[in-house]
Amino acid sequence: MFELWWIWVVLGALITGALVALAARPRLPVEVPAVARTLPRARHPIVLAHGWGGIDRIGPFPLGYSYFRGIPAALRSAGYEVYIARVPPTASIDLRAAALARQVRGLDARVNIIAHSMGGLDARLALARYGISDRVASLTTIGTPHHGTPLADMALAFGEWRRTRGILDRMGLNVDGVYDVSSKRMREFNRRVIDAPDVHYASVVAAVNLDGGGVHAMLSIGHSYLLRKAGPNDGIVPALSQLWGEALDEVDADHWAQIGWFGRFDVDAFYVRLADQLAGRVR
């Protein structure tokens, strides 16, 4: 019973946080018009890969929730071609990577993947295991736990609960992703998942400056815990865990602000700037 209780607490917090954040900030008009821009355009379309909990529907019923809040519209207004990947929201990295690979192979183009949080791990595994390295020019990760997060270590410390997870899996609710981003699992992941030699890997590291506006209330407990345990962090992932490949940027943004769900961070300008950086680096 305790095992089921803990998993439902995690899922309940995720859904509650999303609903609370829904009203966190009004969408601002996109400030970068599609005309009168002279910066170089990326040769490849952009695929946005979401992190753990990217739920946009339950069964056949759409929720009207967008994981990347307003970001696709901002990028398209700036002249970029954008696709949004959808993978099992709480599943293992392996299941999510396989789904991402199928979608990338279905595009008639070589692409730049911009991935948030666990989405970066999905993309790394898809490149290494599922044969899409010839379809991907670059992978840029934002707030990704490349070396795990102590928050997942806490879940692993309670036990892996294989029986309970098996029951949930048969119900169509795979929650293995919670355990996959523990520090222990990520050490093994990094040992066996080798970067594709012809793909440009880069990362954006995010941490919260409490003097600059702070962290979303729903992430404040996690941020305080991680600050004591691992130093600067975004409320979910330590900053030291987020670096992989070329360091493109460091931003003052919590884990939700990175995808448009906390108003103090100009997320639209950030993603357009990131796309412009890729346009200058990736050929």
C-alpha positions, -999 to 999 in steps of 0.1 A, spaced: 0 0 0 28 24 8 44 18 -26 12 27 -44 7 57 -21 42 71 -29 38 68 -67 4 85 -66 19 113 -45 45 118 -72 19 118 -100 -5 139 -80 22 165 -74 31 166 -111 -5 171 -122 -13 196 -94 18 216 -102 9 218 -139 -26 231 -130 -13 256 -105 13 268 -130 -13 272 -157 -22 306 -143 13 315 -133 18 340 -161 -2 353 -190 13 347 -224 31 377 -237 31 386 -274 60 372 -293 85 401 -295 105 387 -324 85 391 -357 89 368 -386 101 397 -408 130 421 -406 155 396 -392 189 391 -406 204 364 -384 213 331 -401 186 304 -403 192 269 -392 195 245 -421 175 219 -402 140 219 -386 138 219 -348 123 190 -328 113 198 -292 116 168 -269 97 169 -236 108 157 -202 92 135 -176 55 142 -172 48 157 -206 11 148 -205 -11 165 -231 -40 141 -231 -55 113 -209 -66 85 -232 -85 101 -261 -92 133 -242 -69 163 -249 -61 184 -218 -54 217 -235 -20 217 -219 13 223 -238 45 212 -222 65 238 -241 43 268 -232 42 292 -262 76 282 -273 67 266 -306 48 297 -316 77 319 -307 102 299 -328 78 297 -357 73 335 -356 110 339 -357 111 318 -389 120 283 -377 103 251 -387 93 233 -355 80 198 -346 70 186 -311 78 150 -301 54 131 -279 67 101 -259 52 81 -229 52 107 -202 64 88 -172 80 57 -187 116 45 -188 142 62 -209 143 32 -231 106 33 -240 107 70 -245 138 68 -267 122 42 -289 91 64 -294 113 95 -301 133 76 -326 102 65 -345 90 101 -348 123 115 -359 126 88 -386 91 98 -397 103 133 -406 116 139 -441 145 160 -429 177 160 -408 168 178 -376 181 197 -346 167 183 -313 162 207 -284 153 186 -254 142 196 -219 150 176 -188 146 138 -193 140 144 -230 177 149 -234 184 114 -221 157 100 -244 175 117 -273 210 105 -263 197 69 -261 178 72 -294 210 84 -311 231 56 -296 207 27 -298 179 33 -323 197 44 -354 188 80 -359 222 96 -358 221 101 -396 188 120 -391 200 144 -364 225 173 -368 225 184 -332 212 177 -297 209 205 -273 197 197 -238 182 221 -212 180 212 -175 188 175 -183 200 153 -154 229 138 -173 244 127 -140 212 121 -122 194 140 -94 193 134 -57 155 137 -58 154 104 -78 180 89 -54 154 94 -27 129 74 -46 154 46 -52 163 46 -15 127 35 -8 131 5 -30 124 -3 -66 90 -19 -60 92 -40 -91 59 -58 -84 39 -26 -80 55 -11 -110 47 -42 -130 10 -38 -120 10 -2 -130 28 -11 -163 0 -36 -172 -25 -8 -165 -6 14 -191 11 35 -165 49 29 -167 66 51 -141 102 37 -145 115 71 -155 115 82 -118 142 56 -111 161 59 -143 174 94 -134 189 84 -101 227 90 -98 233 53 -98 214 46 -129 229 75 -147 264 64 -140 256 32 -158 238 50 -186 268 72 -193 291 42 -193 271 24 -220 255 52 -241 282 67 -264 277 99 -282 272 97 -320 304 111 -336 286 131 -363 261 148 -340 268 181 -323 260 178 -285 255 209 -264 238 219 -232 222 248 -213 228 248 -176 201 264 -154 202 274 -117 181 297 -96 194 329 -82 173 335 -52 181 372 -52 168 375 -88 133 364 -82 135 330 -68 120 296 -76 84 286 -82 66 278 -49 59 242 -61 97 237 -65 110 255 -35 113 224 -12 132 205 -38 154 235 -45 163 239 -8 171 202 -4 193 201 -36 210 233 -25 222 215 7 229 182 -11 244 193 -44 247 230 -47 231 253 -73 201 238 -90 169 245 -108 146 229 -82 148 195 -98 183 190 -113 217 201 -99 236 225 -122 266 202 -122 244 174 -136 232 194 -166 264 198 -186 269 176 -216 288 185 -247 294 222 -256 282 246 -229 260 270 -249 245 290 -221 239 294 -184 205 308 -173 188 319 -141 156 298 -144 140 270 -125 129 238 -141 94 250 -150 106 285 -161 127 267 -187 96 256 -206 75 288 -200 57 280 -168 71 307 -145 68 344 -156 101 359 -144 121 343 -172 117 354 -209 115 319 -223 105 330 -258 136 351 -263 157 323 -248 146 297 -273 149 320 -302 184 329 -291 192 293 -287 179 285 -322 200 314 -336 231 299 -319 224 265 -335 220 283 -369 256 297 -365 272 264 -353 254 235 -369 257 228 -406 
